[in-house]
Amino acid sequence: MAALAFDTLNATKRLRDAGMEERLAEAVVDLVQLTGHMPDISHLATKDDLRLMELATKADLRQLELATKSDLRQFEQSTKAELQEAKLTLRGELAQLEARLSEKIRSQGWAVLGGMAVLLAFNTAMAKLIA
């Protein structure tokens, strides 16, 4: 708070000399003196300050928007690449599983055929023994 230098005695005398009653002149001088003790508002924001802050905030938001879009594009590209790599890996693993399954089915097929041949031979031998 900055105090304003104000000669209250001289101001009161001038108001009385101008025809104002002494009590009224003193009240006016007191009011004028109080205005000199008003709080310092020079640090408060003005409309221009707020406008500049608004423009700066809009610029910051635009920059953030552009950066976010760029980050999202990079994320999308890396995700697509990772998915493609995973897809190729899964295809390779699936091909290996298919080959192993085919081999097991082939092996079991031969085992079944061998078992059937043994049963057929056994059945034939039994038929010759009985007959």
Protein Blocks (a to p, Z undefined) as FASTA:
>chain_A
ZZddddfklmmmmmmmnopafklmmmmmmmmmmmmmgccfklpccfklmmmmmmmmmmmm
mmmmmmmmmmmmmmmmmmmmmmmmmmmmmmmmmmmmmmmmmmmmmmmmmmmmmmmmmmmm
mmmmmmmmmZZ
